[in-house]
Amino acid sequence: MHRLPILLLLFSSFQQWPLALACSLLIGLTACGGNASSGPTGSAENVSILEVLNSVTSTTAPPVSLPSGTDSISMASFWEAQVLKGFTKAGVLRGYAYQDFKRLTLLTVPTANADDGLSTLFLITHPDHQAQSGDTVTISGVNLDSLDVPFSFFNKSFEVTRRDANSYYIKVPYATSKREVFFLNANLSYKYLDCVGTQTVVQTPALATDPITYLDGYEVRVAKYTVENSLTGCSPAIASFTTFKYFAVTNPRPGFGLKYPLLGQRMVGGDFGSTEKTFDLPSTPLKSGDTGTIGTMKFYKSSNKVFLTGSAVLTYEILKYTTNSVFIAISTDAYNDNYNFISKMTEVYGRDPLVDKEYKLIRTTIKYNNPRKNEVIIE
């Protein structure tokens, strides 16, 4: 079975900056002095808050709530602390691909009952479906009952249990004793798990240099930012990237008070990025529903800024369906040198008022505008 090597695409010389460089911009917005995207142990320490995030962003999951907090969010303060103190973050990385099939006629047969007779296993024949056990298939467009099963029970998402390259089982939450073969007319959308692994990010404190480093005529502090990935199922299995980030000692924009705004960054063996003095964060407290632009970054082959290779737009949102600023979403829309949309990365920061003193990065999602609709999730 052929699977698209997601991380080979992400980390190629042409496309490595959407993940590695965009991460280097946004991952520094976590809480003051905070450690870890999902903590040193990954998502294990964030089970409760991830459950809440899943429920508030889902249209079908039952609501789950966190205790009320009395937060006053200053992203500018978060930023300054991260620049001066640095951070270390670790998370579990999963890469997915998606594929849609429209108006299929599928040979289907119920084979056995499950869940103490409350469900039925159906064998679906779909040649070259490419799914493995544990992948997800979402069925839609079914508008006729099959045997004695109401059609609404098929219009759902199911975990795949692979039989072979051309067929698999799904468990439908309806019990039938019939075992006749029938044809299911439906649309199928597959979510394939392509690879899993870990990501570790380290940013050193931003320090003054001797001699003084200047960028665009402004004195800057310099931090070293490294990303290391170890993956199973994607290529390359091991990848490491280093970026040097430049923070202005004095804000280059008259009337703007953000300390140490990002002026630019240079990836070793890759592109040079410049914010063109647009980078800014709100200093006033934020509330649910607030949105805004952080800045833009343009990418060039070198610091002489002659050959443009791409750009990115950074925005923020305090998720409107939460109270007391429980979730902060930071997004990066990335474009190539022709300003065609490449990817969208969203980082969500959260805090459990009973457990966490500070906000922390709990999930990063990167969605790619390509035929396989590749997606990377880091928790």
C-alpha positions as CSV (number, residue, x, y, z in Angstrom):
1,M,0.0,0.0,0.0
2,H,1.3,3.4,-1.0
3,R,1.2,6.2,1.6
4,L,2.3,9.7,1.0
5,P,5.4,10.5,3.1
6,I,3.9,13.5,4.9
7,L,7.0,14.6,6.7
8,L,9.1,14.3,3.6
9,L,6.8,16.9,2.1
10,L,6.9,19.0,5.2
11,F,10.6,19.0,5.5
12,S,11.7,19.3,1.9
13,S,13.8,22.2,1.0
14,F,10.9,24.0,-0.6
15,Q,8.3,23.4,2.2
16,Q,10.2,23.0,5.4
17,W,9.4,26.5,6.6
18,P,5.6,26.1,7.0
19,L,6.2,23.7,9.9
20,A,9.6,24.5,11.3
21,L,9.6,28.2,10.8
22,A,6.0,28.8,11.6
23,C,6.4,26.8,14.8
24,S,9.4,28.9,15.7
25,L,7.2,32.0,15.5
26,L,4.2,30.7,17.5
27,I,5.4,28.2,19.9
28,G,7.1,30.9,21.9
29,L,3.7,32.4,22.9
30,T,3.2,30.0,25.7
31,A,2.9,31.0,29.3
32,C,5.5,33.0,31.2
33,G,8.5,30.8,31.8
34,G,6.4,27.8,30.8
35,N,7.9,24.5,29.9
36,A,6.5,22.2,27.3
37,S,4.0,22.3,24.5
38,S,2.1,19.5,26.3
39,G,4.4,19.4,29.2
40,P,7.6,17.3,29.6
41,T,5.5,14.2,29.5
42,G,3.5,15.2,26.4
43,S,-0.3,15.0,26.3
44,A,-0.6,12.7,29.3
45,E,-0.6,15.6,31.7
46,N,-3.3,17.4,29.7
47,V,-6.0,14.7,29.4
48,S,-8.7,16.8,31.1
49,I,-8.1,20.0,29.3
50,L,-7.8,18.3,25.9
51,E,-11.1,16.6,26.6
52,V,-12.7,20.0,27.2
53,L,-11.1,21.4,24.0
54,N,-12.5,18.5,22.0
55,S,-15.9,19.0,23.4
56,V,-16.1,22.8,22.8
57,T,-14.9,22.5,19.2
58,S,-17.2,19.5,18.4
59,T,-20.7,19.7,17.1
60,T,-21.6,16.2,18.4
61,A,-19.6,15.6,21.5
62,P,-21.3,16.2,24.9
63,P,-20.1,19.4,26.6
64,V,-17.4,19.2,29.1
65,S,-16.4,22.1,31.3
66,L,-13.5,23.4,33.3
67,P,-13.7,25.2,36.6
68,S,-14.2,29.0,36.2
69,G,-11.1,31.1,36.3
70,T,-10.5,34.8,36.9
71,D,-7.9,35.3,34.1
72,S,-6.5,38.5,32.8
73,I,-4.6,37.5,29.6
74,S,-1.6,39.7,28.5
75,M,0.0,38.0,25.5
76,A,2.7,40.7,25.5
77,S,3.8,39.6,29.0
78,F,3.9,36.0,27.9
79,W,6.0,37.0,25.0
80,E,8.6,39.0,27.0
81,A,9.0,36.1,29.5
82,Q,9.6,33.6,26.8
83,V,12.1,35.8,25.0
84,L,14.1,36.4,28.1
85,K,13.9,32.9,29.8
86,G,13.7,30.5,26.8
87,F,11.8,27.2,27.0
88,T,11.8,23.5,26.4
89,K,8.7,21.7,25.0
90,A,7.9,18.1,24.1
91,G,4.9,16.6,22.4
92,V,3.5,13.5,20.5
93,L,3.3,14.1,16.8
94,R,0.8,12.4,14.5
95,G,0.5,12.8,10.8
96,Y,-2.7,12.1,8.9
97,A,-3.9,12.0,5.3
98,Y,-7.4,12.2,4.0
99,Q,-9.2,10.8,0.9
100,D,-12.7,11.2,-0.3
101,F,-14.8,8.9,-2.5
102,K,-18.2,10.1,-3.9
103,R,-21.3,8.1,-4.9
104,L,-19.9,4.6,-4.4
105,T,-21.9,1.4,-4.6
106,L,-20.4,-0.9,-2.0
107,L,-21.0,-4.6,-1.5
108,T,-21.9,-5.0,2.2
109,V,-22.8,-7.8,4.5
110,P,-23.6,-8.0,8.2
111,T,-21.4,-10.7,9.8
112,A,-21.9,-10.8,13.5
113,N,-23.3,-8.9,16.5
114,A,-21.2,-7.1,19.1
115,D,-21.4,-5.2,22.3
116,D,-23.7,-7.7,23.9
117,G,-26.0,-7.7,20.9
118,L,-26.3,-3.9,20.7
119,S,-24.2,-3.5,17.6
120,T,-23.5,-5.2,14.3
121,L,-20.2,-5.8,12.4
122,F,-20.6,-5.1,8.7
123,L,-18.0,-6.2,6.1
124,I,-17.6,-3.5,3.4
125,T,-15.9,-4.2,0.2
126,H,-14.0,-1.2,-1.2
127,P,-11.1,-2.2,-3.6
128,D,-7.8,-0.5,-2.7
129,H,-9.3,1.4,0.2
130,Q,-5.7,2.0,1.7
131,A,-7.0,2.0,5.3
132,Q,-5.4,0.2,8.2
133,S,-7.0,-1.0,11.4
134,G,-7.5,2.0,13.6
135,D,-8.0,4.5,10.7
136,T,-11.4,6.3,10.4
137,V,-14.0,6.2,7.7
138,T,-16.9,8.7,7.7
139,I,-19.9,7.5,5.7
140,S,-22.4,10.0,4.4
141,G,-25.1,10.3,1.8
142,V,-27.0,7.1,2.8
143,N,-30.7,7.8,2.4
144,L,-32.3,4.4,2.3
145,D,-32.6,1.8,5.0
146,S,-30.5,-1.4,4.5
147,L,-32.1,-4.7,5.5
148,D,-33.8,-3.6,8.7
149,V,-31.2,-1.0,9.7
150,P,-32.3,2.7,9.5
151,F,-30.1,4.6,7.2
152,S,-29.2,7.2,9.8
153,F,-27.1,4.5,11.6
154,F,-24.7,4.4,8.6
155,N,-24.2,8.2,8.3
156,K,-21.5,8.3,11.0
157,S,-17.8,8.0,11.5
158,F,-16.4,4.5,12.2
159,E,-13.1,2.9,13.2
160,V,-11.8,0.6,10.5
161,T,-10.8,-3.0,11.3
162,R,-8.9,-4.1,8.2
163,R,-9.6,-7.5,6.6
164,D,-7.5,-7.1,3.5
165,A,-6.6,-4.5,0.8
166,N,-10.1,-4.5,-0.6
167,S,-12.4,-4.9,2.5
168,Y,-12.8,-4.0,6.1
169,Y,-15.2,-4.2,9.0
170,I,-17.1,-1.4,10.8
171,K,-19.3,-1.6,13.9
172,V,-22.7,0.0,13.4
173,P,-24.6,0.8,16.6
174,Y,-27.7,-1.1,15.7
175,A,-28.4,-4.8,16.2
176,T,-29.7,-6.9,13.3
177,S,-30.0,-10.6,13.0
178,K,-30.0,-10.6,9.2
179,R,-27.0,-11.7,7.2
180,E,-28.0,-11.0,3.6
181,V,-25.6,-9.3,1.2
182,F,-26.7,-5.8,0.0
183,F,-25.4,-2.8,-1.8
184,L,-24.7,0.4,0.2
185,N,-24.8,3.6,-1.8
186,A,-22.7,6.2,0.0
187,N,-19.9,8.7,0.1
188,L,-16.7,7.7,2.0
189,S,-14.1,10.0,3.6
190,Y,-11.0,8.2,5.0
191,K,-8.7,9.6,7.7
192,Y,-5.4,7.7,7.5
193,L,-2.9,7.7,10.3
194,D,0.4,7.9,8.3
195,C,3.0,8.3,11.1
196,V,3.5,8.9,14.8
197,G,6.5,10.2,16.7
198,T,7.7,12.8,19.1
199,Q,8.8,16.5,18.7
200,T,11.1,18.3,21.1
201,V,11.6,22.1,20.8
202,V,14.2,24.1,22.7
203,Q,14.7,27.9,22.6
204,T,17.6,29.4,24.5
205,P,17.2,32.8,26.3
206,A,17.6,35.7,23.9
207,L,21.0,37.3,24.7
208,A,23.0,40.3,23.7
209,T,26.0,39.5,21.6
210,D,29.6,40.8,21.5
211,P,30.0,42.4,19.0
212,I,26.4,43.7,18.9
213,T,24.2,42.1,16.3
214,Y,22.1,44.4,14.1
215,L,19.2,43.6,11.8
216,D,17.7,46.2,9.6
217,G,19.6,48.8,11.5
218,Y,18.3,47.8,14.9
219,E,20.2,46.2,17.8
220,V,18.8,42.7,18.5
221,R,19.1,39.9,21.0
222,V,19.7,36.4,19.5
223,A,18.1,33.1,20.6
224,K,18.8,29.6,19.2
225,Y,15.7,27.6,18.4
226,T,15.9,23.9,17.6
227,V,13.3,21.4,16.6
228,E,13.9,17.6,16.7
229,N,11.5,15.1,15.3
230,S,11.6,11.3,15.7
231,L,9.0,9.5,13.5
232,T,7.7,6.1,12.6
233,G,5.9,5.6,9.3
234,C,7.1,8.9,7.6
235,S,10.2,10.0,5.9
236,P,12.7,11.2,7.1
237,A,12.4,9.2,10.4
238,I,14.8,11.6,12.2
239,A,14.9,15.3,11.4
240,S,16.5,18.3,13.2
241,F,16.3,22.0,12.4
242,T,18.0,25.0,13.9
243,T,16.8,28.6,13.6
244,F,18.4,31.8,15.0
245,K,15.8,34.3,16.0
246,Y,16.4,38.1,16.3
247,F,14.5,40.2,18.8
248,A,14.7,44.0,18.7
249,V,16.1,45.6,21.9
250,T,14.0,48.7,21.2
251,N,10.6,48.5,19.4
252,P,11.2,49.9,15.9
253,R,7.7,51.2,15.6
254,P,7.1,54.5,17.2
255,G,4.2,54.4,19.7
256,F,4.3,50.6,20.1
257,G,5.2,49.2,23.5
258,L,5.8,45.5,22.9
259,K,9.2,44.5,24.3
260,Y,11.6,42.5,22.2
261,P,9.4,42.2,19.1
262,L,10.5,39.6,16.6
263,L,12.4,41.3,13.7
264,G,13.5,38.2,11.8
265,Q,14.9,34.7,11.8
266,R,17.4,32.6,9.9
267,M,17.0,28.8,9.5
268,V,20.4,27.0,9.1
269,G,20.4,25.7,5.6
270,G,17.1,27.3,4.8
271,D,15.3,30.6,4.3
272,F,15.6,34.0,6.0
273,G,12.4,35.4,7.5
274,S,11.6,39.1,8.1
275,T,8.5,40.5,9.9
276,E,9.1,43.8,8.2
277,K,8.6,45.5,11.6
278,T,4.9,44.3,11.7
279,F,5.1,42.1,14.7
280,D,3.0,43.2,17.7
281,L,0.9,41.7,20.5
282,P,-1.9,43.3,22.5
283,S,-0.9,44.5,25.9
284,T,-4.4,45.0,27.3
285,P,-6.3,42.0,28.8
286,L,-8.2,39.9,26.3
287,K,-11.7,38.4,26.6
288,S,-13.7,35.6,24.9
289,G,-14.3,36.4,21.2
290,D,-11.4,38.9,20.8
291,T,-9.4,38.5,17.6
292,G,-6.6,40.4,15.9
293,T,-3.5,40.3,13.7
294,I,0.0,39.7,15.2
295,G,2.0,40.4,12.0
296,T,3.3,39.1,8.8
297,M,6.5,37.4,7.8
298,K,8.1,37.2,4.4
299,F,10.6,34.5,3.6
300,Y,13.6,35.0,1.3
301,K,16.5,32.9,0.1
302,S,18.9,35.1,2.1
303,S,19.0,38.2,4.3
304,N,19.5,40.5,1.3
305,K,15.7,40.0,0.8
306,V,16.0,39.8,-3.0
307,F,14.4,36.5,-3.8
308,L,11.0,35.9,-2.1
309,T,10.1,32.3,-1.3
310,G,6.9,32.7,0.7
311,S,5.0,34.6,3.3
312,A,2.9,34.0,6.4
313,V,0.1,35.9,8.3
314,L,-0.2,35.5,12.0
315,T,-3.5,36.0,13.9
316,Y,-5.0,35.3,17.4
317,E,-8.4,34.5,18.8
318,I,-9.7,34.0,22.3
319,L,-12.1,31.2,21.5
320,K,-15.6,32.6,21.7
321,Y,-17.3,29.5,23.2
322,T,-15.2,29.6,26.3
323,T,-15.3,31.9,29.4
324,N,-12.5,33.6,31.2
325,S,-10.1,33.1,28.3
326,V,-9.7,29.3,28.8
327,F,-8.5,28.8,25.3
328,I,-6.2,31.0,23.2
329,A,-5.8,30.1,19.5
330,I,-2.9,31.4,17.4
331,S,-3.0,30.8,13.7
332,T,-0.5,31.1,10.8
333,D,-1.6,31.1,7.2
334,A,1.3,30.2,5.0
335,Y,1.7,31.1,1.3
336,N,4.2,30.3,-1.4
337,D,6.1,32.9,-3.5
338,N,3.1,33.2,-5.8
339,Y,0.8,33.9,-2.8
340,N,-1.0,30.6,-3.2
341,F,-2.3,29.2,0.1
342,I,-0.1,26.3,1.4
343,S,-1.1,25.6,5.0
344,K,-2.8,26.7,8.2
345,M,-1.3,26.1,11.5
346,T,-3.3,26.7,14.7
347,E,-1.8,26.5,18.2
348,V,-4.2,26.3,21.2
349,Y,-3.1,27.4,24.6
350,G,-5.2,26.5,27.7
351,R,-5.2,26.4,31.4
352,D,-7.1,24.3,34.0
353,P,-7.7,26.8,36.8
354,L,-7.5,24.0,39.5
355,V,-4.1,22.7,38.2
356,D,-2.2,25.2,36.1
357,K,-0.9,28.5,37.3
358,E,0.0,29.6,33.8
359,Y,-1.3,29.0,30.2
360,K,0.5,26.3,28.2
361,L,0.4,25.1,24.6
362,I,-1.8,22.0,24.5
363,R,-2.3,21.3,20.8
364,T,-0.8,22.3,17.5
365,T,-2.7,21.5,14.3
366,I,-1.3,22.0,10.8
367,K,-3.6,21.5,7.8
368,Y,-2.1,21.4,4.3
369,N,-3.8,22.6,1.1
370,N,-2.8,19.6,-1.1
371,P,-4.6,16.7,-2.8
372,R,-4.3,14.4,0.3
373,K,-5.3,17.2,2.7
374,N,-2.4,16.2,5.0
375,E,-2.7,17.1,8.6
376,V,-0.2,17.1,11.5
377,I,-1.3,17.2,15.1
378,I,1.1,17.7,18.0
379,E,-0.1,17.3,21.6
